[in-house]
Amino acid sequence: MTTTSEVRAGRSGRLMLNKVPEVTIWFWVIKILCTTVGESFADWINMKLGVGLVNTAWIFTAVFVVVLGVQLRLKRYVPFPYWLTVVVVSVTGTLYTDILTDQLNVPLWISSAVFSVLLAVVFGVWWWRERTLSIHSVTTLPRESFYWLAVLVTFALGTATGDWTLELTGWSPGVSVVLPLGLIAAITLLWKLGANPVLSFWLAYILTRPLGANIGDWLASPKVAQPGEPTGLALGTFATSLIFLGLILATVIYLTVTRSDVTETHDAVHTPQISANPRRERFALAGFGLLAVATASLLIWAHSQPHVGPAPEEDATSTVHLAPGQAVKHFPARKVDALKALASTSLRDAQAGNATGAHAAAQSLRDLWDADQASLQPLDNTGWTFIDAQMDQVLKTFGIDHSNPPMSSARQEAELKTLLTDMR
């Protein structure tokens, strides 16, 4: 195996020191921290700053190209650029899935299937060309390119499957942490019992995305919840991002100083390999199959139960009646102005016949309103409930967060005008 690896490396390009860190507990800790930042920081830029989903995706795609270029030029693993690339790719992969879901209205089960096939193709081509998928053999530019492409797809896939799970079950962010955490623990146990280490690594790697994202949502989501729901910690997306960025920085500094996760590939390659136990691998593979069946059964059962999460609103008409402007008088003017600006943009586009622009502005309006819930609702729950009901009527006309198709432009304009009147 060693000889084949070296021959392949020689044909693929210059043999470098390994570009991926040793898989220790620090690897998984910082990976989850990066994933949480990827979720919360993207939400903050997209929703809080009102940049918009597509624009945010373009920004992070450009940043990803730059940081990946820096990473690829290095001759060995260096903690800071490596983990910066992971943070950026986590945001980028998440945004690609969100665009498919929120902008193009692609069902999550289709996104999950497409990204699963794409990841299988990436692994297939990688194996066909290099005869290894081990991260301990990332010693050439082609192998590192395959590695980062696989990482990007795993983040997109983890986003799609994680969101699909929440859609099926209606679990709150707090409860939803348990499933990926339990699956990772089970995979670790199977690895200890003799499962293929490469397969175990990539399965766990995919699952860290929904785990980190659910942790981020739990920390950032408001304490106000439906009856019977575990509440969030209401830290907000910005505070959550700062906390986890600080933890990532501290961990990277520690790893830079101690070099405890550095693997010198040349030495590792020339170390005699411990032969795998085929019997144990078959046993563990059967364990993976049982784990998949158990997970599918759990999701089917949870889907059949009454969901704890927010139920679909067939009629969101508010039972509260407030005079124009009364509902927002306790809210910060700058926040109200930002909401009004997006509603006005959507109205202008609808009146001009620009359906795509009107829908995009309404989507951004929804995102910003959801992001502001934690800060606005405690100020005036009655006013927030009143505006939220009218906001939902607007979204319904665009088919956003509702199963109905978009309504007529005239209906959209009418609901937007009502919303603007309520917030004047």
N, C-alpha and C positions, 0 to 999 in steps of 0.2 A: 504493500500500500504506500509505503514511504517513497519507494522508487518511482511509482506511477505519479505520485503527487509532484515530485521534483521535476520529472520529465514534462508534465503538463505545465508547471510553472515556468519552466525554461522556454517552452513554445509560446506561452501566453504573454511573456514580458519579463521585465527585470524582477528578480526575487527580492522582496523587501522584508523588513521585520513586520510582525503581525500588526495590522491596523485596527484590531478590535481588542478591547480589554479582556482580562481574565474574568470568567463568569463566577463572581463571588457574591456574597450577600450585598455588597455595595453596588454591584451591577444592577441587581433587581430593585434596590431601594431608590437609586437615582433614576432608573428607568421609569418607575411609577411616579416619582416626583416630576419628571419631564412630561409625562403624559397628562398629569393633572394641570400643569402650567399650559400645556397645549390646548386643553379644553377651556380653561377659565380665561386665559389671555386672549384667545381668539374671540370669545364671547364679549369680552370687555371692549375690544377694538371695534368689533362688528356692531354691537348693540349700544354700548354706553357712549362711544364716540360718534355713533351714527355713520360709520364709514360704509357700511353695507357689506353683504356677504361676498358678492363677486369682487368688489374692489379689495376687500381684505384678502381674498384668495390670490389676486394678482400681486399684491404687496408681498405676501409670504412666499409666493412662487419665485419672485425675483430675489428675495433674501435667501431662499433655499439654494438657488443656483450659485449665489456668491459664496455662501458658507461651505457648500459641497465642493466648490472649486478649490477653496483653501484646504479642505480636508484631504482631497485627492492628491494634492501636491506634496503632502507630508510623506516622509519616508518611514515613519513609525507611528505608533499610537501615542497621541498627546491628549491628555484628559480634556482640556478646555475646548479646543476646536471640535473634538469628537462629540462631546455632550451638547455643545451648542448646536451642532448639526442634528442631533436627536431631537432637541427641543423644537427646532424649526420644522423638521420633517413631521413631527407629531402634529403641529398646527396645520401644516399644509395638507397632510393626508386627511385630517378631520374635515377641513374646509371642502375638499373635493367631494366627499360623501354628502356633506350638508348642501352643497349646490345641487347635486342630483336629487336630493330629497325635497328641499325647500324651493328651489328655483325651477327645476324641471319636473317636479312631482313624480319622480321615479319611486315606486314602492320599495320599502326597505328590504323586503325579501328578495327582490330582483337585484338590488345593489349588493346584497350579501352573496347571492349566487354568482354574479358577475365578478366580484373581487375574489371570490374563492377560486374560480376558474383561472383568473388572471394570475393569482399567486401560484397556482399549480403549474401554469405555463412558465413563469419565471423560474421556479425551482427545477422544472424539467429541462429547460435550456441550460440553466446553470450546471446541473448534474451532467448533462450530455457533453458539455464543453470541458468541464473541469474535473468530473468524476468525484466531487466532494461538495457537500453543503455545510461542512463544519466551519464555524467562525474562527477556529484555531488555524485555519489554512488561508486566511484572507491576506495573501502575501504578494498579490499582483494587482495591477490596475483593473483588468477585467473582473477578477474575483471581487474586488471592492465595489466595482460598479454594480455587479449582480447583488451584492449584499445590500447596498443602499436602495436599490430598486425594490428588493424584497421587503425592506423595512418600511418604505413608503406605502407599499400595497398592504402590509399588515396593519398599519394605522388606519387606512381607509376601510379595510375589512373589519377591524375591531370596532370602528365607529358604527358601521352599518349593522353588524350583528348585535352590538350592545344596545343601540337604539331600537332595533327590531325586538329585542327581548323586553325592553321597557314598554314598547307598544303592545306586545302580546299580553303582558302580565299586569300592567298598570302599577307596578311596584314603585314606591317612592325612592329617591336617591339613597337614603340610608339603608333600606332593605336590599336594594339592588347591589350593594357592595358585596353582600354575602356570597352570591353565586360565583362570580369570577374568582373571588378569594378561595372559595371551597374547591373550585376546579383546579386552580394552581396548586393547592395543597395536595390534591389527589394525584396530579401529574408528578409532583415532586416525590411522592411516595412510590409511584410506579417506576420512576427513574431509579430510586434507591433499590428497588427490587429487580432491576436489570433491564428496564426499558431502553430502547435506542436513545442515546443522549442527544443526537441531532434532532430527532422527531420531538423529543420532550422539550428541548429548548425552544423550538419554533412555536409549538402549541402554547407554551407558557408566555412566550413573547407576544403572541396575538392577544392573549387574555389580559395582559397588563394594561392594554389600552382601555377596555371598558371598566376595569378596576379603578385605574387612575381617574378616568372621566367621572365615574360615579362618586368617588371621593371628593372631587372638585365640586360637583353639583351639590353634594350634601353639605359641604362647607359654605358654599355661596348662596344656596337657596334660602328663602325667608323662613322665619319661624312660624308664620301663619300657614296653617295646613288644613286639609279637610279633616273632619272628625275621624279619629282612629289612625291617622297617618303619623308616622314619626316625623318630626320637624327637622328642618335644616338648622345650621348655626348662624345663618344670616350674616356671614362675613362679607359677602359681596364678591364679585369676580375680580375687582382690582385688588382688594386686600388679600384674597386667596392667591392671586398671581404673585404678589410681592412676597408673601410668606414662603411660598414654594420656590420662587426664584432665589430667595435668600438661603434656603436649605440646600438647593442645588449648588449654589456658589460655594457654600461652606464645605460641602462634600467633595466638590471638584478640587478645591484648595487642599483638602486633606489627602486626596488621592495623588495630587501633583507632588506633594511633599514626601509622602510615604512610598509612592510607586508600588503600592500593594496590589494593584490590579494590572501590572505590566507583565505581559508574556512575551518573551523573546522567542519568536517562532522558530528560528534556526535551531536553537537548543531543543525546543519542544518536539520538532519534527524528527530529530535524531535520537529522541528518547524511545526505547522499546515500548511498543504499544501493547496494552493488555487486551488479549483476545476477548471478544464478546462471547457471551454464553447464549447460543442459539435457543436453547430451551427456555431460558429466562426471558429472552426477547419475545418469544412467541407467547409466553404466559402474560407478559406485560402488554403485548399488543391486544390480546383478548381483554385485558383490563381496560384499555382505552376504548374498545368497542362497547363494553358494559357501561363505562362512564358516559359515552355518547348516548346510549339508549336511556340511561337514567336521567340525563339532562333533558333530552327530548320529552320524556314522560313528565318531568316536573313542569316544563314550560306548557305542555298541553293541559295539564291539570290546572296550572295557574291561570291560563287563558280562559278556562271554563268557569272559573270562580268569579263572583262579583268583584270588580276591580276596586282597589282602595284609592287609586289615583283619580284625578278629575274625570268625571263622566262626560260624554258628549253632550253639548248643550243644544237642544232642539230649538229652544226659545230663550234667548238671553235678554229679553226685554226686562229692564229694571223695574222693580216695584216701587223704587224711590223716585220722587219727582222733585227736582231742584230747578231753580231759576237759572237762566244762562249766566255762566261765570261763577255761580255759587259753589259748584262742585270742586273748583280748582283754587279757590281763594286761599286755602291753607298750604298749597303746594308752592315750591320755589319757582319764581317767575322764569328763570332760565330753563328749567326742565319743561315747563308748560310751553314756552316758546319753541323749544326743540321739537316737541310733539306736534305743535301747530304747523311748524315749517314742513314737516314730512306729510302731514295731512293735506296741506295746501298744494304741495308738489303733486301728490296723487290726484287731487281734484283737477288741477290744471291739465295734467296729462290725460285724464279721463275726458275732459271737455274737448281736448284737442284730438281725440281719437287715438291716442298713443296707449293702447291697452297694456303693452309690455311695461312701459314706464310707470303707468298707474299701479300695476300689480307689484312692481319692484318697490315703489315707494310705500305702498301699503304693507308689504312684508317688512320693510325697515321700521315702519311705524309700530308694527306688532313687536318686533325685536326690542326696540327701545322701551316700549311700554312694559314689557315683561321684565326687562333689566331694571327698571325704576320701581318695580313693585315693592321691593324690600325697604326703600327709603320713603315712598309716597304713602303706602297704605297705613303705616302707623300714625302718620300726621292727621289723616282724616279718612277713616274707614268707610264712612257713608259716601263721601265724595268720590273716593276711589272706586267703590262698588258701582256707583252711578255711571262714571266714565267707562269703567270696564265693560259694563253691559252694552253701552253704545259702541265702544270699540269692537266688541264682538259682532255687532250688527254690520259694521263696516267690513270686517274680515269675512263675514259670511257672504257678502255680495261678491267678493273676489274669489271665493272658494278656498280661502286660507284657513287651515285648521278645521275645516268642515268637509263633509263628504259630497256636498252638492257642487255642481259645476258653477263657474262664474256667472253672475247675473248680468242684466243689461247695464250699459253704461249709465243710463238715466237713473237706475236704482243705486248704482255706486255713487254717483254724484249727490243724490239726495241724502244718503247716509253720511257721506263725508261732510256735507254742509251742516247737517245736524250736529255732528261731532264738533266741528269748528265753532258752532254757536254755543255749545255746552262749555267749551274751553275758552271762550273769549274773555 
